[in-house]
Amino acid sequence: MLITPRRAIVLGLVLAVAALGAGGVPAGKKPSPKPVAPPVNGVQPCSYLTVAQVQKAFGGPVNIDPTDRGNKVPNACAFVVGADAFAPTAVLVATNQFPGFLVPPGENGVDVVEAQRAIDNEDGYNTIDANVGKSSYIDNNLSTIYVAQSTQFAFSLQWVPANQPSSGGPLAAPARKQLLALAKSIVARTPKR
């Protein structure tokens, strides 16, 4: 069969359409997922999660208290869960661990998380690896996940239901799963440094 210029153009178009596939992306490549929230600003804990993310994980309504329930902690943000902000059903506290104010010179985000893990283990708390970021673990006694996304950024998330002390308490399996999912979303949205 003789390939004329017109047949070559038609054949080229057919091959191009086939390569793009139904999604408009070249065959063999998946489209990038759309981010569920804006990028994380490491020094602004209220940027770590959105109200919608916390509500999806733990129910709602959810309100943000940038003073961490009146404690005026500059490196923490409380996501207050429940209809009554003065008597919430629970609070999710996001805290910046690194870069931070009290970090000894020369230490990085991984050092901070590993030092906290050593303290928790020495205090007899039940800790397990979380396998998120460069270094992470879950403190089951204080209902907290600590994550070093990189050497440049570390954070923690603590889930405190109303029936537990403000320092946290035993972490139930469903809450552990939700904390892990939220921590992974923070790591995915943190700009690489």
N, CA, C and O atoms as a DFTB+ gen file, in Angstrom:
772 C
 N C O
     1  1       0.844      -1.158       0.000
     2  2       0.000       0.000       0.000
     3  2       0.895       1.228       0.000
     4  3       1.884       1.299       0.729
     5  1       0.535       2.164      -0.809
     6  2       1.287       3.398      -0.971
     7  2       0.830       4.401       0.098
     8  3      -0.366       4.653       0.246
     9  1       1.790       4.971       0.842
    10  2       1.449       5.959       1.857
    11  2       1.635       7.334       1.243
    12  3       2.749       7.772       0.954
    13  1       0.517       7.988       1.058
    14  2       0.521       9.341       0.500
    15  2       0.687      10.330       1.653
    16  3       0.514       9.963       2.816
    17  1       1.018      11.567       1.338
    18  2       1.147      12.563       2.404
    19  2      -0.126      12.679       3.240
    20  3      -0.068      12.846       4.458
    21  1      -1.292      12.588       2.559
    22  2      -2.554      12.698       3.294
    23  2      -2.726      11.511       4.238
    24  3      -3.139      11.701       5.382
    25  1      -2.420      10.291       3.789
    26  2      -2.520       9.105       4.645
    27  2      -1.518       9.195       5.799
    28  3      -1.825       8.741       6.901
    29  1      -0.344       9.760       5.581
    30  2       0.659       9.916       6.630
    31  2       0.146      10.853       7.726
    32  3       0.374      10.609       8.911
    33  1      -0.543      11.917       7.331
    34  2      -1.095      12.854       8.307
    35  2      -2.187      12.173       9.119
    36  3      -2.217      12.285      10.344
    37  1      -3.089      11.462       8.433
    38  2      -4.180      10.759       9.119
    39  2      -3.607       9.706      10.064
    40  3      -4.058       9.590      11.204
    41  1      -2.625       8.940       9.609
    42  2      -2.006       7.915      10.439
    43  2      -1.326       8.551      11.655
    44  3      -1.405       8.022      12.764
    45  1      -0.665       9.676      11.442
    46  2      -0.023      10.388      12.548
    47  2      -1.025      10.859      13.588
    48  3      -0.768      10.768      14.788
    49  1      -2.180      11.368      13.129
    50  2      -3.219      11.809      14.054
    51  2      -3.804      10.642      14.836
    52  3      -4.059      10.759      16.035
    53  1      -4.016       9.523      14.164
    54  2      -4.552       8.329      14.835
    55  2      -3.584       7.866      15.913
    56  3      -4.011       7.545      17.022
    57  1      -2.299       7.824      15.614
    58  2      -1.303       7.401      16.597
    59  2      -1.215       8.385      17.761
    60  3      -1.046       7.966      18.906
    61  1      -1.327       9.682      17.489
    62  2      -1.270      10.689      18.547
    63  2      -2.460      10.556      19.490
    64  3      -2.303      10.642      20.708
    65  1      -3.648      10.346      18.930
    66  2      -4.841      10.173      19.744
    67  2      -4.720       8.901      20.579
    68  3      -5.088       8.901      21.754
    69  1      -4.214       7.829      19.997
    70  2      -4.051       6.580      20.739
    71  2      -3.043       6.746      21.875
    72  3      -3.223       6.185      22.956
    73  1      -1.999       7.506      21.634
    74  2      -0.972       7.713      22.666
    75  2      -1.522       8.520      23.830
    76  3      -1.128       8.302      24.976
    77  1      -2.428       9.447      23.550
    78  2      -2.981      10.262      24.618
    79  2      -3.958       9.493      25.485
    80  3      -4.104       9.800      26.668
    81  1      -4.629       8.502      24.924
    82  2      -5.597       7.732      25.695
    83  2      -6.828       8.564      25.992
    84  3      -6.967       9.695      25.524
    85  1      -7.712       7.985      26.773
    86  2      -8.986       8.646      27.052
    87  2      -8.841       9.847      27.968
    88  3      -9.669      10.757      27.914
    89  1      -7.824       9.879      28.800
    90  2      -7.693      10.963      29.769
    91  2      -6.930      12.155      29.261
    92  3      -6.784      13.118      30.014
    93  1      -6.442      12.169      28.068
    94  2      -5.700      13.303      27.563
    95  2      -4.271      13.355      28.086
    96  3      -3.611      14.389      27.980
    97  1      -3.795      12.268      28.641
    98  2      -2.441      12.177      29.162
    99  2      -1.720      11.111      28.363
   100  3      -2.313      10.080      28.049
   101  1      -0.453      11.329      28.022
   102  2       0.259      10.305      27.266
   103  2       0.133       8.935      27.918
   104  3       0.154       8.808      29.142
   105  1       0.001       7.901      27.066
   106  2      -0.160       6.539      27.555
   107  2       0.971       6.183      28.509
   108  3       2.126       6.529      28.260
   109  1       0.647       5.492      29.602
   110  2       1.647       5.071      30.565
   111  2       1.899       6.086      31.655
   112  3       2.602       5.779      32.618
   113  1       1.347       7.296      31.540
   114  2       1.520       8.317      32.573
   115  2       0.169       8.629      33.178
   116  3      -0.825       8.808      32.474
   117  1       0.155       8.692      34.508
   118  2      -1.074       9.038      35.207
   119  2      -1.059      10.531      35.497
   120  3       0.002      11.107      35.739
   121  1      -2.234      11.160      35.474
   122  2      -2.264      12.582      35.816
   123  2      -1.906      12.770      37.286
   124  3      -2.201      11.910      38.116
   125  1      -1.276      13.883      37.603
   126  2      -0.918      14.173      38.983
   127  2      -2.184      14.420      39.784
   128  3      -3.101      15.090      39.309
   129  1      -2.241      13.872      41.021
   130  2      -3.437      14.129      41.825
   131  2      -3.496      15.595      42.226
   132  3      -2.475      16.239      42.467
   133  1      -4.713      16.098      42.289
   134  2      -4.888      17.489      42.709
   135  2      -4.707      17.571      44.216
   136  3      -5.230      16.730      44.948
   137  1      -3.965      18.582      44.694
   138  2      -3.791      18.696      46.138
   139  2      -5.124      18.981      46.813
   140  3      -5.961      19.704      46.272
   141  1      -5.321      18.405      48.006
   142  2      -6.576      18.595      48.718
   143  2      -6.576      19.886      49.527
   144  3      -7.626      20.311      50.010
   145  1      -5.427      20.506      49.678
   146  2      -5.320      21.745      50.443
   147  2      -4.065      22.480      49.987
   148  3      -3.223      21.907      49.295
   149  1      -3.940      23.743      50.372
   150  2      -2.744      24.493      49.992
   151  2      -1.493      23.907      50.655
   152  3      -1.601      23.121      51.596
   153  1      -0.315      24.286      50.168
   154  2       0.923      23.775      50.770
   155  2       1.037      24.157      52.247
   156  3       0.491      25.166      52.692
   157  1       1.752      23.330      52.980
   158  2       1.970      23.549      54.408
   159  2       3.053      24.606      54.610
   160  3       4.082      24.592      53.935
   161  1       2.809      25.519      55.542
   162  2       3.826      26.463      55.985
   163  2       4.308      25.939      57.336
   164  3       3.574      25.998      58.322
   165  1       5.535      25.430      57.384
   166  2       6.047      24.743      58.564
   167  2       5.970      25.506      59.863
   168  3       5.833      24.895      60.923
   169  1       6.051      26.818      59.819
   170  2       6.029      27.598      61.054
   171  2       4.628      28.089      61.408
   172  3       4.472      28.848      62.365
   173  1       3.608      27.674      60.662
   174  2       2.226      28.047      60.950
   175  2       1.373      26.784      61.094
   176  3       0.804      26.312      60.109
   177  1       1.277      26.234      62.306
   178  2       0.554      24.975      62.513
   179  2      -0.899      24.980      62.041
   180  3      -1.439      23.921      61.721
   181  1      -1.541      26.148      61.990
   182  2      -2.921      26.178      61.495
   183  2      -2.990      25.921      59.988
   184  3      -4.076      25.713      59.447
   185  1      -1.828      25.932      59.301
   186  2      -1.807      25.633      57.870
   187  2      -1.606      24.143      57.591
   188  3      -1.693      23.713      56.441
   189  1      -1.340      23.356      58.628
   190  2      -1.041      21.931      58.425
   191  2      -2.251      21.165      57.901
   192  3      -2.116      20.267      57.070
   193  1      -3.422      21.523      58.388
   194  2      -4.651      20.829      58.011
   195  2      -5.736      21.852      57.721
   196  3      -5.634      23.019      58.100
   197  1      -6.768      21.392      57.046
   198  2      -7.936      22.242      56.826
   199  2      -9.059      21.750      57.736
   200  3      -9.039      20.619      58.221
   201  1     -10.034      22.624      57.953
   202  2     -11.210      22.240      58.723
   203  2     -11.884      21.034      58.071
   204  3     -12.339      20.121      58.761
   205  1     -11.945      21.034      56.742
   206  2     -12.591      19.927      56.023
   207  2     -11.863      18.602      56.265
   208  3     -12.510      17.569      56.438
   209  1     -10.534      18.617      56.281
   210  2      -9.777      17.387      56.526
   211  2     -10.047      16.844      57.929
   212  3     -10.267      15.645      58.102
   213  1     -10.030      17.721      58.921
   214  2     -10.265      17.284      60.302
   215  2     -11.699      16.788      60.459
   216  3     -11.946      15.782      61.123
   217  1     -12.633      17.493      59.850
   218  2     -14.040      17.083      59.935
   219  2     -14.255      15.731      59.270
   220  3     -15.009      14.904      59.783
   221  1     -13.609      15.497      58.148
   222  2     -13.731      14.202      57.465
   223  2     -13.152      13.080      58.333
   224  3     -13.699      11.977      58.365
   225  1     -12.064      13.353      59.027
   226  2     -11.411      12.341      59.847
   227  2     -12.144      12.079      61.161
   228  3     -12.287      10.928      61.575
   229  1     -12.608      13.144      61.819
   230  2     -13.114      12.989      63.180
   231  2     -14.529      13.512      63.404
   232  3     -15.004      13.507      64.540
   233  1     -15.210      13.960      62.366
   234  2     -16.548      14.503      62.541
   235  2     -16.501      15.995      62.785
   236  3     -15.435      16.607      62.718
   237  1     -17.637      16.577      63.066
   238  2     -17.645      18.023      63.208
   239  2     -18.836      18.495      63.980
   240  3     -19.555      17.698      64.581
   241  1     -19.049      19.767      63.968
   242  2     -18.296      20.800      63.263
   243  2     -16.908      20.998      63.873
   244  3     -16.630      20.551      64.985
   245  1     -16.043      21.682      63.114
   246  2     -14.668      21.937      63.544
   247  2     -14.406      23.433      63.474
   248  3     -14.749      24.094      62.494
   249  1     -13.792      23.954      64.527
   250  2     -13.366      25.347      64.572
   251  2     -11.879      25.388      64.864
   252  3     -11.349      24.523      65.561
   253  1     -11.207      26.396      64.330
   254  2      -9.773      26.546      64.562
   255  2      -9.553      27.539      65.690
   256  3     -10.120      28.631      65.697
   257  1      -8.717      27.140      66.645
   258  2      -8.308      28.036      67.726
   259  2      -6.794      28.198      67.647
   260  3      -6.061      27.347      68.153
   261  1      -6.303      29.288      67.013
   262  2      -4.861      29.462      66.848
   263  2      -4.123      29.703      68.158
   264  3      -2.892      29.694      68.180
   265  1      -4.858      29.920      69.259
   266  2      -4.195      30.109      70.550
   267  2      -4.023      28.790      71.286
   268  3      -3.573      28.784      72.432
   269  1      -4.373      27.663      70.652
   270  2      -4.325      26.351      71.287
   271  2      -5.098      26.379      72.598
   272  3      -4.534      26.193      73.677
   273  1      -6.374      26.610      72.483
   274  2      -7.323      26.610      73.594
   275  2      -6.961      27.621      74.673
   276  3      -7.090      27.354      75.868
   277  1      -6.509      28.779      74.229
   278  2      -6.202      29.857      75.158
   279  2      -4.819      29.769      75.784
   280  3      -4.448      30.635      76.576
   281  1      -4.050      28.744      75.448
   282  2      -2.710      28.591      76.014
   283  2      -1.706      29.547      75.397
   284  3      -0.601      29.716      75.913
   285  1      -2.090      30.172      74.295
   286  2      -1.232      31.119      73.576
   287  2       0.139      30.532      73.262
   288  3       1.167      31.195      73.401
   289  1       0.126      29.277      72.836
   290  2       1.356      28.604      72.438
   291  2       1.633      28.998      70.989
   292  3       0.834      28.671      70.111
   293  1       2.743      29.692      70.710
   294  2       2.965      30.206      69.363
   295  2       3.233      29.131      68.314
   296  3       3.152      29.407      67.117
   297  1       3.550      27.924      68.739
   298  2       3.876      26.885      67.764
   299  2       2.820      25.794      67.713
   300  3       3.115      24.681      67.276
   301  1       1.577      26.085      68.154
   302  2       0.516      25.076      68.149
   303  2      -0.792      25.676      67.659
   304  3      -1.005      26.886      67.731
   305  1      -1.657      24.813      67.163
   306  2      -2.976      25.212      66.683
   307  2      -3.963      24.114      67.050
   308  3      -3.702      22.936      66.804
   309  1      -5.083      24.488      67.630
   310  2      -6.092      23.514      68.033
   311  2      -7.250      23.507      67.044
   312  3      -7.792      24.555      66.691
   313  1      -7.617      22.312      66.608
   314  2      -8.808      22.111      65.786
   315  2      -9.859      21.541      66.743
   316  3      -9.811      20.366      67.105
   317  1     -10.803      22.387      67.146
   318  2     -11.789      22.042      68.158
   319  2     -12.965      21.348      67.473
   320  3     -13.594      21.912      66.578
   321  1     -13.256      20.113      67.905
   322  2     -14.307      19.303      67.294
   323  2     -15.527      19.280      68.201
   324  3     -15.426      18.945      69.381
   325  1     -16.676      19.635      67.649
   326  2     -17.927      19.595      68.401
   327  2     -18.697      20.890      68.242
   328  3     -18.132      21.926      67.890
   329  1     -19.986      20.820      68.502
   330  2     -20.858      21.969      68.306
   331  2     -20.585      23.081      69.319
   332  3     -20.772      24.257      69.006
   333  1     -20.146      22.725      70.527
   334  2     -19.882      23.724      71.559
   335  2     -18.373      23.891      71.722
   336  3     -17.703      23.005      72.253
   337  1     -17.837      25.024      71.266
   338  2     -16.389      25.256      71.328
   339  2     -15.883      25.314      72.767
   340  3     -14.696      25.096      73.007
   341  1     -16.773      25.609      73.742
   342  2     -16.364      25.668      75.145
   343  2     -16.417      24.303      75.822
   344  3     -15.827      24.110      76.885
   345  1     -17.112      23.369      75.215
   346  2     -17.179      21.993      75.721
   347  2     -17.095      21.048      74.519
   348  3     -18.068      20.367      74.193
   349  1     -15.932      21.008      73.864
   350  2     -15.807      20.201      72.650
   351  2     -15.849      18.706      72.935
   352  3     -15.598      18.261      74.054
   353  1     -16.170      17.951      71.907
   354  2     -16.122      16.496      72.043
   355  2     -14.682      16.007      71.971
   356  3     -14.351      14.949      72.507
   357  1     -13.820      16.786      71.303
   358  2     -12.395      16.437      71.203
   359  2     -11.646      17.626      70.615
   360  3     -12.239      18.575      70.102
   361  1     -10.320      17.540      70.708
   362  2      -9.450      18.558      70.130
   363  2      -8.294      17.849      69.433
   364  3      -7.721      16.899      69.967
   365  1      -7.960      18.322      68.235
   366  2      -6.774      17.852      67.521
   367  2      -5.780      19.007      67.551
   368  3      -6.054      20.083      67.021
   369  1      -4.627      18.780      68.171
   370  2      -3.629      19.835      68.298
   371  2      -2.467      19.544      67.341
   372  3      -1.823      18.498      67.422
   373  1      -2.218      20.488      66.441
   374  2      -1.072      20.418      65.527
   375  2       0.021      21.308      66.107
   376  3      -0.220      22.469      66.439
   377  1       1.223      20.752      66.226
   378  2       2.320      21.503      66.834
   379  2       3.564      21.442      65.958
   380  3       3.940      20.382      65.459
   381  1       4.186      22.585      65.784
   382  2       5.469      22.643      65.090
   383  2       6.545      22.181      66.062
   384  3       6.682      22.734      67.153
   385  1       7.317      21.155      65.659
   386  2       8.409      20.646      66.490
   387  2       9.772      21.154      66.012
   388  3      10.700      21.315      66.805
   389  1       9.874      21.404      64.706
   390  2      11.124      21.928      64.134
   391  2      10.819      22.613      62.811
   392  3      10.073      22.036      62.019
   393  1      11.332      23.784      62.515
   394  2      12.249      24.546      63.356
   395  2      11.498      25.110      64.544
   396  3      10.330      25.482      64.430
   397  1      12.158      25.174      65.671
   398  2      11.488      25.623      66.882
   399  2      12.368      26.504      67.730
   400  3      13.524      26.781      67.410
   401  1      11.772      26.935      68.826
   402  2      12.447      27.888      69.708
   403  2      13.473      27.219      70.613
   404  3      14.534      27.788      70.871
   405  1      13.171      26.027      71.093
   406  2      13.986      25.403      72.123
   407  2      14.879      24.291      71.592
   408  3      15.314      23.426      72.353
   409  1      15.150      24.306      70.320
   410  2      15.962      23.253      69.716
   411  2      17.440      23.617      69.890
   412  3      17.860      24.711      69.511
   413  1      18.225      22.702      70.463
   414  2      19.655      22.985      70.623
   415  2      20.332      23.212      69.263
   416  3      19.950      22.600      68.265
   417  1      21.332      24.090      69.234
   418  2      22.042      24.352      67.979
   419  2      22.616      23.065      67.392
   420  3      23.107      22.199      68.116
   421  1      22.544      22.961      66.082
   422  2      23.097      21.804      65.386
   423  2      22.135      20.642      65.218
   424  3      22.440      19.703      64.482
   425  1      20.980      20.672      65.875
   426  2      20.008      19.591      65.727
   427  2      19.054      19.912      64.588
   428  3      18.844      21.074      64.242
   429  1      18.474      18.853      64.007
   430  2      17.525      19.033      62.915
   431  2      16.207      18.351      63.270
   432  3      16.041      17.851      64.382
   433  1      15.275      18.332      62.324
   434  2      13.956      17.769      62.568
   435  2      13.980      16.311      62.976
   436  3      13.231      15.903      63.864
   437  1      14.827      15.520      62.341
   438  2      14.934      14.097      62.681
   439  2      15.483      13.953      64.102
   440  3      14.999      13.123      64.872
   441  1      16.485      14.752      64.451
   442  2      17.054      14.711      65.802
   443  2      15.986      15.013      66.859
   444  3      15.932      14.363      67.903
   445  1      15.148      15.995      66.575
   446  2      14.106      16.396      67.521
   447  2      13.116      15.252      67.751
   448  3      12.764      14.956      68.892
   449  1      12.671      14.613      66.678
   450  2      11.715      13.507      66.814
   451  2      12.362      12.324      67.538
   452  3      11.736      11.713      68.405
   453  1      13.594      12.002      67.194
   454  2      14.266      10.867      67.843
   455  2      14.557      11.153      69.317
   456  3      14.498      10.242      70.143
   457  1      14.869      12.404      69.654
   458  2      15.077      12.758      71.062
   459  2      13.771      12.624      71.847
   460  3      13.774      12.143      72.981
   461  1      12.649      13.051      71.243
   462  2      11.358      12.919      71.918
   463  2      10.988      11.447      72.087
   464  3      10.438      11.055      73.116
   465  1      11.290      10.634      71.075
   466  2      11.015       9.191      71.175
   467  2      11.814       8.590      72.338
   468  3      11.280       7.786      73.101
   469  1      13.087       8.975      72.477
   470  2      13.923       8.460      73.565
   471  2      13.346       8.848      74.926
   472  3      13.347       8.044      75.858
   473  1      12.856      10.082      75.038
   474  2      12.247      10.535      76.294
   475  2      11.001       9.717      76.597
   476  3      10.818       9.247      77.720
   477  1      10.134       9.543      75.581
   478  2       8.904       8.765      75.784
   479  2       9.208       7.320      76.170
   480  3       8.551       6.762      77.049
   481  1      10.202       6.708      75.518
   482  2      10.568       5.334      75.862
   483  2      11.116       5.247      77.285
   484  3      10.798       4.317      78.026
   485  1      11.939       6.220      77.656
   486  2      12.500       6.239      79.006
   487  2      11.402       6.409      80.054
   488  3      11.497       5.865      81.154
   489  1      10.359       7.168      79.707
   490  2       9.234       7.365      80.623
   491  2       8.283       6.166      80.643
   492  3       7.299       6.169      81.383
   493  1       8.570       5.150      79.841
   494  2       7.766       3.933      79.839
   495  2       6.532       3.976      78.966
   496  3       5.648       3.129      79.099
   497  1       6.457       4.960      78.065
   498  2       5.297       5.050      77.182
   499  2       5.390       4.022      76.066
   500  3       6.478       3.612      75.661
   501  1       4.230       3.616      75.582
   502  2       4.137       2.646      74.493
   503  2       4.288       3.396      73.170
   504  3       3.399       4.152      72.778
   505  1       5.418       3.185      72.478
   506  2       5.657       3.855      71.200
   507  2       5.806       2.827      70.090
   508  3       6.342       1.738      70.298
   509  1       5.319       3.192      68.904
   510  2       5.468       2.323      67.733
   511  2       5.864       3.181      66.531
   512  3       5.493       4.351      66.442
   513  1       6.619       2.586      65.613
   514  2       7.007       3.296      64.398
   515  2       5.765       3.637      63.588
   516  3       4.826       2.845      63.500
   517  1       5.775       4.829      62.997
   518  2       4.642       5.266      62.181
   519  2       4.939       5.151      60.686
   520  3       4.014       5.124      59.874
   521  1       6.229       5.083      60.310
   522  2       6.626       4.956      58.914
   523  2       6.079       6.074      58.031
   524  3       5.538       5.822      56.954
   525  1       6.228       7.310      58.500
   526  2       5.822       8.493      57.754
   527  2       7.014       9.439      57.732
   528  3       7.653       9.647      58.764
   529  1       7.323      10.013      56.580
   530  2       8.431      10.955      56.480
   531  2       9.773      10.285      56.731
   532  3       9.923       9.079      56.535
   533  1      10.763      11.090      57.174
   534  2      12.116      10.576      57.435
   535  2      12.189       9.810      58.750
   536  3      12.954       8.853      58.872
   537  1      11.397      10.227      59.730
   538  2      11.377       9.589      61.041
   539  2      10.030       9.883      61.674
   540  3       9.534      11.005      61.576
   541  1       9.431       8.900      62.317
   542  2       8.133       9.127      62.944
   543  2       7.793       7.999      63.900
   544  3       8.278       6.876      63.764
   545  1       6.957       8.320      64.862
   546  2       6.452       7.301      65.776
   547  2       5.146       7.783      66.381
   548  3       4.815       8.968      66.343
   549  1       4.418       6.833      66.939
   550  2       3.171       7.128      67.626
   551  2       3.371       6.824      69.104
   552  3       3.851       5.750      69.468
   553  1       3.003       7.773      69.945
   554  2       2.994       7.572      71.384
   555  2       1.560       7.194      71.750
   556  3       0.679       8.052      71.803
   557  1       1.331       5.901      72.004
   558  2      -0.022       5.425      72.291
   559  2      -0.548       5.885      73.641
   560  3      -1.761       5.907      73.852
   561  1       0.345       6.255      74.562
   562  2      -0.101       6.705      75.874
   563  2      -0.558       8.159      75.868
   564  3      -1.413       8.546      76.665
   565  1       0.006       8.964      74.976
   566  2      -0.332      10.388      74.922
   567  2      -1.094      10.750      73.652
   568  3      -1.246      11.930      73.338
   569  1      -1.571       9.754      72.924
   570  2      -2.387       9.928      71.716
   571  2      -1.775      10.924      70.730
   572  3      -2.453      11.820      70.227
   573  1      -0.459      10.746      70.461
   574  2       0.277      11.704      69.635
   575  2       1.116      10.992      68.585
   576  3       1.701       9.941      68.850
   577  1       1.170      11.575      67.390
   578  2       2.095      11.117      66.358
   579  2       3.127      12.235      66.152
   580  3       2.778      13.406      66.000
   581  1       4.396      11.839      66.152
   582  2       5.504      12.762      65.903
   583  2       6.099      12.405      64.552
   584  3       6.367      11.234      64.281
   585  1       6.311      13.417      63.691
   586  2       6.810      13.171      62.341
   587  2       7.894      14.180      61.980
   588  3       7.710      15.388      62.126
   589  1       9.026      13.664      61.507
   590  2      10.032      14.520      60.866
   591  2       9.845      14.304      59.370
   592  3      10.258      13.279      58.828
   593  1       9.220      15.275      58.704
   594  2       8.997      15.171      57.265
   595  2      10.348      15.150      56.563
   596  3      10.535      14.453      55.566
   597  1      11.297      15.934      57.104
   598  2      12.657      16.025      56.579
   599  2      13.538      16.508      57.727
   600  3      13.072      16.639      58.859
   601  1      14.791      16.768      57.439
   602  2      15.647      17.341      58.477
   603  2      15.258      18.785      58.761
   604  3      15.650      19.342      59.787
   605  1      14.489      19.398      57.860
   606  2      14.128      20.810      57.981
   607  2      12.763      21.070      58.613
   608  3      12.447      22.215      58.936
   609  1      11.937      20.018      58.796
   610  2      10.579      20.233      59.299
   611  2      10.087      19.010      60.057
   612  3      10.137      17.887      59.557
   613  1       9.607      19.253      61.286
   614  2       8.996      18.193      62.095
   615  2       7.757      18.762      62.778
   616  3       7.701      19.948      63.103
   617  1       6.761      17.895      62.991
   618  2       5.503      18.321      63.598
   619  2       4.922      17.180      64.423
   620  3       5.390      16.043      64.359
   621  1       3.903      17.503      65.191
   622  2       3.153      16.464      65.899
   623  2       1.666      16.759      65.782
   624  3       1.246      17.903      65.607
   625  1       0.887      15.693      65.884
   626  2      -0.567      15.785      65.944
   627  2      -1.006      15.014      67.173
   628  3      -0.607      13.866      67.364
   629  1      -1.825      15.637      68.007
   630  2      -2.323      14.965      69.211
   631  2      -3.840      15.005      69.206
   632  3      -4.443      16.066      69.044
   633  1      -4.454      13.839      69.384
   634  2      -5.901      13.708      69.426
   635  2      -6.313      13.574      70.890
   636  3      -5.910      12.626      71.565
   637  1      -7.120      14.526      71.384
   638  2      -7.517      14.523      72.790
   639  2      -9.043      14.556      72.897
   640  3      -9.639      15.630      72.832
   641  1      -9.682      13.389      73.060
   642  2     -11.124      13.367      73.305
   643  2     -11.451      14.011      74.652
   644  3     -10.596      14.080      75.535
   645  1     -12.683      14.480      74.806
   646  2     -13.086      15.196      76.014
   647  2     -12.940      14.356      77.278
   648  3     -12.756      14.909      78.362
   649  1     -13.020      13.036      77.160
   650  2     -12.934      12.180      78.349
   651  2     -11.491      11.873      78.761
   652  3     -11.274      11.074      79.672
   653  1     -10.502      12.490      78.109
   654  2      -9.099      12.280      78.457
   655  2      -8.506      13.558      79.043
   656  3      -9.019      14.651      78.802
   657  1      -7.419      13.418      79.817
   658  2      -6.757      14.631      80.305
   659  2      -6.188      15.445      79.149
   660  3      -5.988      14.910      78.059
   661  1      -5.928      16.719      79.370
   662  2      -5.432      17.587      78.294
   663  2      -4.064      17.148      77.780
   664  3      -3.660      17.543      76.686
   665  1      -3.347      16.336      78.558
   666  2      -2.049      15.821      78.100
   667  2      -2.197      14.625      77.171
   668  3      -1.203      14.132      76.637
   669  1      -3.433      14.148      76.968
   670  2      -3.675      12.993      76.109
   671  2      -3.865      11.733      76.928
   672  3      -3.674      11.715      78.144
   673  1      -4.242      10.693      76.233
   674  2      -4.483       9.415      76.893
   675  2      -4.329       8.291      75.898
   676  3      -3.760       8.487      74.825
   677  1      -4.829       7.106      76.238
   678  2      -4.706       5.963      75.328
   679  2      -5.301       6.264      73.953
   680  3      -6.354       6.892      73.841
   681  1      -4.619       5.813      72.930
   682  2      -5.039       6.079      71.551
   683  2      -5.733       4.852      70.981
   684  3      -5.112       3.804      70.805
   685  1      -7.015       4.985      70.694
   686  2      -7.787       3.896      70.110
   687  2      -7.375       3.680      68.657
   688  3      -6.926       4.614      67.993
   689  1      -7.523       2.457      68.162
   690  2      -7.102       2.105      66.798
   691  2      -7.737       2.997      65.724
   692  3      -7.023       3.421      64.815
   693  1      -9.043       3.306      65.780
   694  2      -9.606       4.178      64.732
   695  2      -8.964       5.572      64.719
   696  3      -8.707       6.123      63.649
   697  1      -8.706       6.143      65.898
   698  2      -8.076       7.462      65.955
   699  2      -6.637       7.386      65.456
   700  3      -6.162       8.312      64.800
   701  1      -5.936       6.294      65.759
   702  2      -4.556       6.109      65.270
   703  2      -4.533       6.106      63.747
   704  3      -3.657       6.716      63.134
   705  1      -5.488       5.426      63.143
   706  2      -5.572       5.366      61.678
   707  2      -5.807       6.755      61.091
   708  3      -5.197       7.117      60.085
   709  1      -6.685       7.527      61.713
   710  2      -6.978       8.877      61.223
   711  2      -5.771       9.800      61.393
   712  3      -5.471      10.590      60.498
   713  1      -5.072       9.708      62.539
   714  2      -3.875      10.526      62.742
   715  2      -2.823      10.213      61.691
   716  3      -2.190      11.124      61.156
   717  1      -2.631       8.929      61.389
   718  2      -1.673       8.536      60.355
   719  2      -2.042       9.136      59.005
   720  3      -1.180       9.661      58.301
   721  1      -3.319       9.061      58.643
   722  2      -3.766       9.598      57.354
   723  2      -3.540      11.109      57.290
   724  3      -3.094      11.627      56.266
   725  1      -3.845      11.815      58.378
   726  2      -3.645      13.267      58.392
   727  2      -2.155      13.613      58.338
   728  3      -1.763      14.556      57.651
   729  1      -1.327      12.855      59.058
   730  2       0.123      13.099      59.024
   731  2       0.674      12.886      57.620
   732  3       1.514      13.661      57.162
   733  1       0.215      11.853      56.935
   734  2       0.660      11.601      55.562
   735  2       0.255      12.745      54.639
   736  3       1.006      13.114      53.736
   737  1      -0.935      13.307      54.866
   738  2      -1.377      14.424      54.014
   739  2      -0.501      15.660      54.252
   740  3      -0.223      16.408      53.315
   741  1      -0.072      15.875      55.487
   742  2       0.816      17.008      55.782
   743  2       2.158      16.811      55.091
   744  3       2.683      17.739      54.474
   745  1       2.715      15.606      55.190
   746  2       3.997      15.312      54.555
   747  2       3.899      15.499      53.047
   748  3       4.810      16.052      52.432
   749  1       2.801      15.042      52.446
   750  2       2.634      15.160      50.990
   751  2       2.511      16.621      50.538
   752  3       2.905      16.959      49.422
   753  1       1.968      17.480      51.396
   754  2       1.754      18.882      51.017
   755  2       2.869      19.811      51.446
   756  3       2.821      21.006      51.155
   757  1       3.871      19.288      52.132
   758  2       4.981      20.127      52.575
   759  2       5.990      20.281      51.463
   760  3       6.472      19.278      50.935
   761  1       6.330      21.514      51.083
   762  2       7.318      21.706      50.025
   763  2       8.651      21.051      50.394
   764  3       9.109      21.149      51.533
   765  1       9.252      20.397      49.434
   766  2      10.553      19.748      49.650
   767  2      11.618      20.814      49.811
   768  3      11.649      21.794      49.067
   769  1      12.489      20.616      50.788
   770  2      13.573      21.590      51.016
   771  2      14.916      20.915      50.877
   772  3      15.951      21.562      51.031
